Structure formats: C-alpha cells, structure tokens
C-alpha cells in the first residue's frame, strides 16, 4: 500500500516500559474568535503546495502576541522546500507522530487532566496562518486536528488557569493567566558563527555539531547537579540546534523571576560580535564554572584547536591576541606568527606557553597565575554554551513540539539520549520521506501477512523512528512514576490547616 493512502493506525495499548536510567500569556485584542479557531483555516489548506512549508529558518521558540497570522519577524515558511506532496505531512500525523506519548508527557497522567486540557497549542499552517490558544481534552482530538489542519509544525505553550479557547468568555482578562510550563532552553548553532569555521548560517556538519554536544553536557550537568532536576528532555531542533525541556514539577511551577534567575546562572558570555573579551569571571571560579571547564577542556584540543582551527589566518589570530592582557607577550607572539603565516591554531596555542617561559612578563609577580586565568577564559569563550536566554525567561513562551518535522530539512525533531550524546548524529536523523518509505518497504515484504504480532505493531515501530520513540516512552514513564508518587505524598500530608 503506498504511504499516500493513509489508514488509521492501530490503537496503542499496553503498559509503558520502565524508564531509562537517567538521572504567559497575552490576551490579544487583535484576534477575533474565528481567528483563534482552527475552522478559520482555509478549507483547502491540505491542498496547498508544501513548497511554502519548508523554510530556511525555523529556530524556534515563539512568543507571539497575536492569535491570527504570525508577525513578519517570525520564522515563516519560504519556498525553499524539497517536498511538494501535501499528503506527506498528513500521512506523518496519521501514522507516525506519537500523540499518545506526547499526551502523557504533557498531561502527567495516563488519564485526562487539566494539565493537558488547559495547555496551549499553536499551529503554523501551510498558508502561513498562525493559530494560537488551541486546546484539546484528549490526545485523539489533538491528532484529529493535526490531520485536519495539516500544520507545518506546532508549538507548545503553558497550562492556563482555564481552557485557552474560553479566554474571551471571561469577565476579567486577569482570570486567564499561565500557571505552569516546562523550563526550556534553546541552543542555536548560528550563535557560534563567529567561532566556527566549517559552516555558517543554517548549515551544520558533524564538526560544528560538537558545539551543541558541549553545550548539552554543561547545561544538563548544571541543571541536575546544581538545581537537582531529574527529568530533562533534550530534543534536536531538526536542523541546527537543540532544545531542553525541564519537566520536574518544581521547574514547571517556576514564575518568570525564577526562570530569569536560572537563565542568568547559566549565562556567561557577554557582549555582541567584535566586542572584545566576552568572558570576565571572578576567581576563584564558581563550582559550576570549575565543573564546566573540566568538561570543556576535554573538547578544546581536538574539537576546537584541531577541528575548527579558529586562528588560522592573521585576522583570526589577532582576535586571540586581544584576549591576552600582556603587551610584551602579545608583541612577541605577533612577531612570531607574522613570520610563519601558515602556523596552525594548535601551534599558536602552544606558542603562548613557549614564549611565556622565555621570561616575557617575568617582571609581573603574578604573571603565571594571570596567564593561566586568561587561557581559561579563552577556553570558556570558545566552548561554553551560547544560550538564547530569552527563550527561558518567560512562562508563556512557546516552543516547537518534539517529533515535529523541520520544515527546511524534513528531519524529525527527535529526543537526544544524553547517556550517548557523543554518538548523536544530526545528519543521520530520519526524514519524514525516509520514514514513510520504510513503512512501505516493511509492508512490501509481507511481514504482516506472515506474522500476527506484526499486524499489531504501530507504524513507527517499523521504522528508524522506533529508538527515539522508545526513549521518549521511557522518559515519560519515569516522569509519570514520580508524578504519581508525588501526588500520593501530597495526599498523605493533607491540608496542614486541618485539625
């Protein structure tokens, strides 16, 4: 059966497996009721040419005040796509998207609760319309809406005090307010353009992806060790970045002030492009920075000096010299490098200590200590995570859902297993067309006719999406287990005012 003909998938049943061992909104006056309703989309939205879906610039978090059409500076689809069959996305939602597990993740329970029913979803349609304040009581209704509207992607917002669809029926606008949402982080490769040499803009390769790997290690470690969070879901953005969803109840219930504090704690680099030294930290180093430096030093030699070769030309090496606060040393290094223009970044980094040992700067009693600190700052500047902090600071910020398809690449936004983060290959993530072809190949082999168990399999189980969904299922199972235990503990404690 060709994948363009899309039967409903088998109902998902059964108990989730054990988890893997890993430890606000604006009440827009611009939007009318019809604009917020999915029925306001054109009736022929599914027939629109998908060339308009696949954009060059997705990334990613969204905080739009309007519930109708996204503002001009939003990440909108462009005519750069390579897929033109509108049935592709529809079939993906029908047969591959794990709606049941997404529901349990956001609902924090197998049974429907207000955590899901009052959650905001926002859809980007194929005609560029942007629908905010959508909500659904069940996973099946969300699935049906996705199949009906066939969005190019959808974002997830906060849980509100009431159903987002009913917000305009309230007498007081203040009665509609965001209550909770995962603490989220966004890492975008374009923020590394000034220091990566292999690619730029939306392009990535395995060499520069190591910047994202380093960032995940540092941020994940800080969130777990310094803040005590356990349930952190990392998701590939589909092209050039990664998102973190901190799902612990403590994180979900943080107000904006606490979110700003956490984002500020993790923020290190200050200043825009060409502003000189971006790392200025006090000594002794904070324990978080000591731990981060220990992680990043392991990558600096191979992934920065060797792979990126960031100071290969004279202009780039001048940027390095600006980060050394020693005029005599800088003068000696410049003279040496000018006489050997082809010198590699590895050699130039070694030259710093070599020339320093000749006695340059010996008049400074603290020269050795200051040089070590300057080199540590350089390592941090070239390796420390470059977060889009604004994404993390607001409770009502929307972020693209896991398992959406990136409009520009066709790749699925899959979870990243932090236990094997070094092995993650963004260029090896399956595309939607590859997944649909895998279903066709499976069915073409006659497995379902020969095996009764095969007939009960979900379509995603027949594809290379399976390990990613399995990991997500395990993550959700661990979260639900803790939510259940926490609810039991709260029920046992009871009301402290009762006698």
Protein Blocks (a to p, Z undefined) as FASTA:
>chain_A
ZZklccdddddedjdddddddddddddfkbcfklmpmklpcfklmmpcfklmmcfblblb
acdfbfkbccfkbccdddfbfbfbfklmmmmmmmmmcfklmmmmmnopabdcfklmmpcc
ddddfkopacehiacfbfklmmmmmmmnopabdcdddddfbdfklmmmpfblklpccfbd
cddddddfklmmmmpckbgcjbccfklmmmmmmmmmmmmmmmmmmnopabdcdddehlag
ccdddfbfklmmpcfklmmmmmmmmpmbgcdehibjabdcdddddfklmmmmmmmmmmmm
mmmmmmnommlpmmlmmmmmmmpccfklmmmmmmmmmmmmmbcfklmmmmmmmmmmnoga
klpmklmmmmmmmmmmmmmmmmpccddfklmmpmkbccddehiacfklopacddddfklm
mmpcfklpccfklmmmmmmmmmmnommmmpmklmmpcfklmpmklmmmmmmmmmmmmmmm
mmmmmmmmmmmnopakbZZ
